[in-house]
């Protein structure tokens, strides 16, 4: 018998929806790369389109796990030595967490997890796990690659439009009974003709570029791995050899860089000074890529015209986090990759990975981050151990 410890975000404060806004979600069988969507065996333990990413939803796992003799512990309590997470960690065989409500698997916690064999991210992004410590212990780290990449890309496009068109203040004006059009449009522009650049052109970065091409923006990208010539020509992309080269010419910058020790806090005062004055910055990658106070200073000074962030550090962010009160922001809780549509895919992928792990079968290579003491699969392209 295995013990599976699963950390999910809390249930809705108003209770579970008595009825959902839509009756179903589209059935998607493959991603743009050609990779098939998750293929667990047997029935799903949930209805696609239902809220299963919070505690009571349990990712639909309980029926399968308990019918096969395994123990499932689900909690949102993850902080501190007396948390439910820490109390159950020493005898857990599998830990499941989400990027949106991460249970930080530090080296210290990994040292206490004597039986831990698999750390599984329900979604994409395993930087809340100390990958070096996991590798040294022989722990397998996996995530449901591509399950919510398009979800995040759609959120980026929405944020770009909301910031540049000054949508959020205009919406509040209407909601609060006002009709002062001049106040609303004093910071509103068209994105047509603007220069857009993405720092990071992996699955999400490429999906964003494809979607913004139809808005007649001039597209730029930086990535350690240059894209094929054919794709550059198809999308009209300009490649930059350094992030600094890109931000000097772009009106809107999308941060899609993986987080590892050498990228933590690289968006600082010095880097922001290289941006065009009045540029917009969108970050759906990781909050710790940015110097928290430098972002607030750039918005206050006008160096940045807007910041649209879906990611924070730590998560959840404290009530007094300066990103909640800084001017001209479009912050959201970390929601971009956990739409009801995305939940159906990453829950099914979590089940697929668990089934293979429990049955002693190979986990799909595309899902692997760390295995056999080294970075493999998706991890070899997206992460570093130092």
C-alpha positions as a Python dict, from the first residue, in 0.01 Angstrom:
ca = {
    (1, 'X'): (0, 0, 0),
    (2, 'X'): (122, 351, -82),
    (3, 'X'): (39, 672, 99),
    (4, 'X'): (-37, 963, -132),
    (5, 'X'): (-22, 1311, 22),
    (6, 'X'): (-200, 1569, -194),
    (7, 'X'): (-195, 1946, -136),
    (8, 'X'): (-465, 2148, -315),
    (9, 'X'): (-597, 2500, -280),
    (10, 'X'): (-896, 2560, -47),
    (11, 'X'): (-1257, 2518, -155),
    (12, 'X'): (-1468, 2819, -260),
    (13, 'X'): (-1555, 3037, 39),
    (14, 'X'): (-1915, 3046, -84),
    (15, 'X'): (-1934, 2669, -124),
    (16, 'X'): (-1920, 2448, -429),
    (17, 'X'): (-2116, 2577, -731),
    (18, 'X'): (-2471, 2436, -723),
    (19, 'X'): (-2464, 2459, -1101),
    (20, 'X'): (-2184, 2544, -1344),
    (21, 'X'): (-2190, 2824, -1600),
    (22, 'X'): (-2157, 2568, -1880),
    (23, 'X'): (-2276, 2210, -1914),
    (24, 'X'): (-1959, 2072, -2071),
    (25, 'X'): (-1611, 2158, -2196),
    (26, 'X'): (-1466, 2079, -2541),
    (27, 'X'): (-1298, 1741, -2573),
    (28, 'X'): (-933, 1789, -2674),
    (29, 'X'): (-737, 1479, -2772),
    (30, 'X'): (-397, 1623, -2870),
    (31, 'X'): (-187, 1933, -2811),
    (32, 'X'): (-42, 2153, -3088),
    (33, 'X'): (287, 1961, -3064),
    (34, 'X'): (108, 1639, -3154),
    (35, 'X'): (146, 1499, -2801),
    (36, 'X'): (-169, 1322, -2693),
    (37, 'X'): (-363, 1446, -2394),
    (38, 'X'): (-351, 1226, -2080),
    (39, 'X'): (-461, 866, -2128),
    (40, 'X'): (-528, 706, -1789),
    (41, 'X'): (-678, 359, -1787),
    (42, 'X'): (-1031, 304, -1668),
    (43, 'X'): (-1293, 565, -1586),
    (44, 'X'): (-1211, 912, -1459),
    (45, 'X'): (-1315, 987, -1105),
    (46, 'X'): (-1464, 1322, -1204),
    (47, 'X'): (-1679, 1496, -1462),
    (48, 'X'): (-1473, 1713, -1699),
    (49, 'X'): (-1566, 2075, -1636),
    (50, 'X'): (-1625, 2030, -1263),
    (51, 'X'): (-1418, 2200, -993),
    (52, 'X'): (-1173, 1928, -891),
    (53, 'X'): (-858, 2134, -825),
    (54, 'X'): (-957, 2233, -471),
    (55, 'X'): (-953, 2018, -158),
    (56, 'X'): (-1298, 1862, -185),
    (57, 'X'): (-1246, 1787, -554),
    (58, 'X'): (-941, 1571, -468),
    (59, 'X'): (-847, 1569, -840),
    (60, 'X'): (-1100, 1285, -862),
    (61, 'X'): (-839, 1043, -723),
    (62, 'X'): (-997, 893, -413),
    (63, 'X'): (-1212, 629, -581),
    (64, 'X'): (-924, 485, -783),
    (65, 'X'): (-667, 493, -504),
    (66, 'X'): (-883, 350, -227),
    (67, 'X'): (-1023, 77, -454),
    (68, 'X'): (-663, -34, -507),
    (69, 'X'): (-579, -31, -138),
    (70, 'X'): (-391, 299, -118),
    (71, 'X'): (-429, 583, 133),
    (72, 'X'): (-505, 936, 15),
    (73, 'X'): (-460, 1241, 237),
    (74, 'X'): (-578, 1572, 88),
    (75, 'X'): (-519, 1907, 254),
    (76, 'X'): (-460, 2276, 189),
    (77, 'X'): (-267, 2314, 518),
    (78, 'X'): (95, 2327, 407),
    (79, 'X'): (287, 2587, 609),
    (80, 'X'): (485, 2521, 925),
    (81, 'X'): (602, 2220, 1122),
    (82, 'X'): (252, 2158, 1262),
    (83, 'X'): (78, 2167, 924),
    (84, 'X'): (-112, 1863, 798),
    (85, 'X'): (140, 1842, 516),
    (86, 'X'): (442, 1827, 747),
    (87, 'X'): (278, 1578, 982),
    (88, 'X'): (208, 1330, 701),
    (89, 'X'): (523, 1391, 496),
    (90, 'X'): (759, 1148, 679),
    (91, 'X'): (560, 840, 574),
    (92, 'X'): (430, 959, 235),
    (93, 'X'): (532, 759, -73),
    (94, 'X'): (395, 1020, -315),
    (95, 'X'): (348, 1395, -279),
    (96, 'X'): (114, 1575, -518),
    (97, 'X'): (111, 1955, -528),
    (98, 'X'): (5, 2234, -761),
    (99, 'X'): (194, 2543, -880),
    (100, 'X'): (-106, 2754, -774),
    (101, 'X'): (-87, 2650, -406),
    (102, 'X'): (259, 2496, -385),
    (103, 'X'): (373, 2274, -103),
    (104, 'X'): (739, 2378, -108),
    (105, 'X'): (948, 2061, -101),
    (106, 'X'): (1269, 2209, 34),
    (107, 'X'): (1586, 2011, 95),
    (108, 'X'): (1495, 2006, 465),
    (109, 'X'): (1150, 1864, 397),
    (110, 'X'): (1290, 1609, 153),
    (111, 'X'): (1534, 1492, 422),
    (112, 'X'): (1236, 1424, 651),
    (113, 'X'): (1039, 1240, 379),
    (114, 'X'): (1201, 903, 437),
    (115, 'X'): (966, 704, 212),
    (116, 'X'): (916, 959, -65),
    (117, 'X'): (960, 813, -412),
    (118, 'X'): (755, 1043, -638),
    (119, 'X'): (692, 1419, -628),
    (120, 'X'): (416, 1495, -875),
    (121, 'X'): (306, 1839, -993),
    (122, 'X'): (-61, 1854, -1090),
    (123, 'X'): (-2, 2104, -1367),
    (124, 'X'): (321, 2250, -1502),
    (125, 'X'): (613, 2389, -1306),
    (126, 'X'): (816, 2196, -1050),
    (127, 'X'): (1033, 2478, -917),
    (128, 'X'): (862, 2450, -577),
    (129, 'X'): (1063, 2129, -541),
    (130, 'X'): (1435, 2134, -460),
    (131, 'X'): (1529, 1937, -770),
    (132, 'X'): (1891, 1892, -667),
    (133, 'X'): (1788, 1739, -334),
    (134, 'X'): (1530, 1520, -508),
    (135, 'X'): (1789, 1399, -758),
    (136, 'X'): (2040, 1318, -487),
    (137, 'X'): (1776, 1110, -305),
    (138, 'X'): (1669, 927, -621),
    (139, 'X'): (1318, 1073, -603),
    (140, 'X'): (1131, 1091, -933),
    (141, 'X'): (980, 1432, -1011),
    (142, 'X'): (706, 1453, -1274),
    (143, 'X'): (454, 1706, -1400),
    (144, 'X'): (165, 1696, -1648),
    (145, 'X'): (347, 1860, -1937),
    (146, 'X'): (138, 2075, -2175),
    (147, 'X'): (-182, 2014, -1975),
    (148, 'X'): (-241, 2385, -1912),
    (149, 'X'): (6, 2555, -2148),
    (150, 'X'): (-268, 2691, -2375),
    (151, 'X'): (-468, 2800, -2071),
    (152, 'X'): (-173, 3015, -1960),
    (153, 'X'): (-115, 3147, -2313),
    (154, 'X'): (-476, 3264, -2331),
    (155, 'X'): (-432, 3438, -1996),
    (156, 'X'): (-126, 3622, -2132),
    (157, 'X'): (-319, 3751, -2434),
    (158, 'X'): (-605, 3860, -2209),
    (159, 'X'): (-364, 4043, -1977),
    (160, 'X'): (-187, 4223, -2262),
    (161, 'X'): (-518, 4357, -2391),
    (162, 'X'): (-646, 4445, -2044),
    (163, 'X'): (-332, 4645, -1958),
    (164, 'X'): (-281, 4827, -2286),
    (165, 'X'): (-651, 4911, -2331),
    (166, 'X'): (-682, 5012, -1963),
    (167, 'X'): (-974, 4771, -1932),
    (168, 'X'): (-971, 4713, -1556),
    (169, 'X'): (-1016, 5078, -1449),
    (170, 'X'): (-1280, 5127, -1720),
    (171, 'X'): (-1471, 4823, -1597),
    (172, 'X'): (-1461, 4954, -1240),
    (173, 'X'): (-1587, 5291, -1364),
    (174, 'X'): (-1892, 5124, -1518),
    (175, 'X'): (-1945, 4894, -1222),
    (176, 'X'): (-1937, 5181, -976),
    (177, 'X'): (-2188, 5391, -1169),
    (178, 'X'): (-1949, 5630, -1344),
    (179, 'X'): (-1933, 5744, -1706),
    (180, 'X'): (-1617, 5954, -1728),
    (181, 'X'): (-1485, 5837, -2063),
    (182, 'X'): (-1185, 6068, -2059),
    (183, 'X'): (-1054, 5913, -1737),
    (184, 'X'): (-1083, 5568, -1891),
    (185, 'X'): (-910, 5641, -2221),
    (186, 'X'): (-629, 5860, -2086),
    (187, 'X'): (-419, 5543, -2053),
    (188, 'X'): (-576, 5338, -2335),
    (189, 'X'): (-387, 5243, -2653),
    (190, 'X'): (-415, 4996, -2943),
    (191, 'X'): (-177, 4700, -2951),
    (192, 'X'): (-176, 4708, -3332),
    (193, 'X'): (172, 4806, -3449),
    (194, 'X'): (332, 4761, -3107),
    (195, 'X'): (642, 4547, -3060),
    (196, 'X'): (581, 4239, -2846),
    (197, 'X'): (858, 4020, -2711),
    (198, 'X'): (867, 3700, -2509),
    (199, 'X'): (1157, 3603, -2284),
    (200, 'X'): (1121, 3230, -2322),
    (201, 'X'): (974, 3067, -2632),
    (202, 'X'): (886, 2720, -2518),
    (203, 'X'): (536, 2573, -2534),
    (204, 'X'): (364, 2871, -2371),
    (205, 'X'): (580, 3139, -2531),
    (206, 'X'): (521, 2999, -2879),
    (207, 'X'): (147, 2970, -2818),
    (208, 'X'): (137, 3337, -2716),
    (209, 'X'): (331, 3443, -3027),
    (210, 'X'): (94, 3249, -3252),
    (211, 'X'): (-209, 3415, -3098),
    (212, 'X'): (-71, 3769, -3107),
    (213, 'X'): (37, 3745, -3470),
    (214, 'X'): (-326, 3802, -3571),
    (215, 'X'): (-321, 4137, -3386),
    (216, 'X'): (-59, 4273, -3630),
    (217, 'X'): (205, 4319, -3363),
    (218, 'X'): (575, 4300, -3447),
    (219, 'X'): (699, 3988, -3270),
    (220, 'X'): (1032, 3928, -3095),
    (221, 'X'): (1170, 3648, -2880),
    (222, 'X'): (1468, 3541, -2674),
    (223, 'X'): (1532, 3179, -2579),
    (224, 'X'): (1850, 2981, -2514),
    (225, 'X'): (1731, 2743, -2786),
    (226, 'X'): (1668, 2926, -3112),
    (227, 'X'): (1352, 2826, -3297),
    (228, 'X'): (1365, 2671, -3647),
    (229, 'X'): (1402, 2913, -3939),
    (230, 'X'): (1070, 2797, -4083),
    (231, 'X'): (883, 2893, -3766),
    (232, 'X'): (1060, 3229, -3744),
    (233, 'X'): (953, 3308, -4101),
    (234, 'X'): (598, 3180, -4049),
    (235, 'X'): (541, 3409, -3749),
    (236, 'X'): (767, 3694, -3863),
    (237, 'X'): (984, 3661, -3552),
    (238, 'X'): (1296, 3860, -3469),
    (239, 'X'): (1541, 3661, -3257),
    (240, 'X'): (1747, 3832, -2987),
    (241, 'X'): (2066, 3687, -2846),
    (242, 'X'): (2013, 3851, -2506),
    (243, 'X'): (1713, 3953, -2296),
    (244, 'X'): (1852, 4308, -2277),
    (245, 'X'): (1846, 4339, -2656),
    (246, 'X'): (1478, 4241, -2663),
    (247, 'X'): (1347, 4467, -2387),
    (248, 'X'): (1512, 4775, -2539),
    (249, 'X'): (1282, 4761, -2843),
    (250, 'X'): (958, 4606, -2714),
    (251, 'X'): (644, 4784, -2596),
    (252, 'X'): (511, 4470, -2428),
    (253, 'X'): (734, 4204, -2270),
    (254, 'X'): (614, 3858, -2172),
    (255, 'X'): (814, 3677, -1905),
    (256, 'X'): (808, 3303, -1968),
    (257, 'X'): (1147, 3208, -1828),
    (258, 'X'): (1186, 2896, -1610),
    (259, 'X'): (1281, 2959, -1248),
    (260, 'X'): (1602, 2812, -1116),
    (261, 'X'): (1875, 2959, -894),
    (262, 'X'): (2047, 3161, -1167),
    (263, 'X'): (1724, 3326, -1291),
    (264, 'X'): (1580, 3416, -951),
    (265, 'X'): (1533, 3792, -920),
    (266, 'X'): (1692, 3876, -1256),
    (267, 'X'): (1417, 4130, -1333),
    (268, 'X'): (1563, 4394, -1103),
    (269, 'X'): (1612, 4771, -1110),
    (270, 'X'): (1908, 4749, -1347),
    (271, 'X'): (1723, 4525, -1591),
    (272, 'X'): (1403, 4729, -1580),
    (273, 'X'): (1605, 5041, -1662),
    (274, 'X'): (1680, 4882, -2002),
    (275, 'X'): (1307, 4871, -2092),
    (276, 'X'): (1146, 5136, -2309),
    (277, 'X'): (978, 5389, -2083),
    (278, 'X'): (610, 5304, -2063),
    (279, 'X'): (649, 4937, -2154),
    (280, 'X'): (417, 4670, -2015),
    (281, 'X'): (541, 4355, -1843),
    (282, 'X'): (337, 4035, -1818),
    (283, 'X'): (452, 3751, -1592),
    (284, 'X'): (275, 3415, -1581),
    (285, 'X'): (599, 3224, -1523),
    (286, 'X'): (711, 3263, -1161),
    (287, 'X'): (693, 3556, -920),
    (288, 'X'): (1046, 3496, -789),
    (289, 'X'): (1191, 3584, -1130),
    (290, 'X'): (1125, 3946, -1034),
    (291, 'X'): (1261, 4166, -760),
    (292, 'X'): (936, 4241, -579),
    (293, 'X'): (1013, 4601, -483),
    (294, 'X'): (1180, 4684, -815),
    (295, 'X'): (852, 4610, -995),
    (296, 'X'): (662, 4841, -761),
    (297, 'X'): (921, 5116, -806),
    (298, 'X'): (908, 5089, -1186),
    (299, 'X'): (529, 5129, -1187),
    (300, 'X'): (542, 5423, -948),
    (301, 'X'): (807, 5602, -1155),
    (302, 'X'): (634, 5531, -1488),
    (303, 'X'): (922, 5323, -1625),
    (304, 'X'): (661, 5050, -1656),
    (305, 'X'): (313, 5154, -1773),
    (306, 'X'): (162, 4833, -1639),
    (307, 'X'): (243, 4497, -1482),
    (308, 'X'): (15, 4198, -1528),
    (309, 'X'): (121, 3919, -1296),
    (310, 'X'): (-48, 3589, -1224),
    (311, 'X'): (236, 3457, -1009),
    (312, 'X'): (373, 3566, -673),
    (313, 'X'): (636, 3467, -420),
    (314, 'X'): (552, 3324, -181),
    (315, 'X'): (217, 3173, -272),
    (316, 'X'): (-30, 3254, -132),
    (317, 'X'): (95, 3611, -106),
    (318, 'X'): (58, 3798, 224),
    (319, 'X'): (-215, 4060, 249),
    (320, 'X'): (43, 4342, 264),
    (321, 'X'): (236, 4229, -45),
    (322, 'X'): (320, 4549, -239),
    (323, 'X'): (199, 4400, -565),
    (324, 'X'): (-156, 4423, -431),
    (325, 'X'): (-141, 4803, -395),
    (326, 'X'): (108, 4926, -657),
    (327, 'X'): (-35, 5145, -937),
    (328, 'X'): (-143, 5026, -1282),
    (329, 'X'): (-127, 4654, -1215),
    (330, 'X'): (-340, 4366, -1334),
    (331, 'X'): (-254, 4109, -1069),
    (332, 'X'): (-458, 3794, -1019),
    (333, 'X'): (-414, 3502, -780),
    (334, 'X'): (-231, 3220, -957),
    (335, 'X'): (-526, 3114, -1173),
    (336, 'X'): (-402, 3115, -1533),
    (337, 'X'): (-338, 2741, -1550),
    (338, 'X'): (-625, 2614, -1337),
    (339, 'X'): (-935, 2693, -1541),
    (340, 'X'): (-1199, 2422, -1523),
    (341, 'X'): (-1084, 2311, -1869),
    (342, 'X'): (-722, 2282, -1756),
    (343, 'X'): (-819, 2098, -1437),
    (344, 'X'): (-973, 1816, -1639),
    (345, 'X'): (-645, 1763, -1826),
    (346, 'X'): (-402, 1789, -1538),
    (347, 'X'): (-620, 1570, -1315),
    (348, 'X'): (-633, 1304, -1586),
    (349, 'X'): (-255, 1335, -1628),
    (350, 'X'): (-202, 1301, -1254),
    (351, 'X'): (-407, 980, -1260),
    (352, 'X'): (-207, 848, -1558),
    (353, 'X'): (124, 912, -1379),
    (354, 'X'): (0, 753, -1056),
    (355, 'X'): (-128, 445, -1237),
    (356, 'X'): (206, 393, -1410),
    (357, 'X'): (398, 452, -1087),
    (358, 'X'): (185, 214, -883),
    (359, 'X'): (189, -54, -1154),
    (360, 'X'): (565, -27, -1198),
    (361, 'X'): (532, 94, -1558),
    (362, 'X'): (742, 373, -1716),
    (363, 'X'): (605, 724, -1675),
    (364, 'X'): (561, 904, -2004),
    (365, 'X'): (897, 1064, -2085),
    (366, 'X'): (735, 1399, -2162),
    (367, 'X'): (614, 1413, -1801),
    (368, 'X'): (950, 1349, -1635),
    (369, 'X'): (1156, 1624, -1473),
    (370, 'X'): (1397, 1424, -1255),
    (371, 'X'): (1453, 1051, -1275),
    (372, 'X'): (1745, 828, -1187),
    (373, 'X'): (1924, 1113, -1012),
    (374, 'X'): (1932, 1351, -1309),
    (375, 'X'): (1725, 1590, -1516),
    (376, 'X'): (1542, 1406, -1793),
    (377, 'X'): (1251, 1455, -2032),
    (378, 'X'): (1091, 1797, -2001),
    (379, 'X'): (1322, 1871, -1709),
    (380, 'X'): (1636, 1852, -1921),
    (381, 'X'): (1507, 2138, -2137),
    (382, 'X'): (1346, 2358, -1873),
    (383, 'X'): (1552, 2334, -1553),
    (384, 'X'): (1900, 2343, -1407),
    (385, 'X'): (2016, 2192, -1080),
    (386, 'X'): (2232, 2495, -996),
}
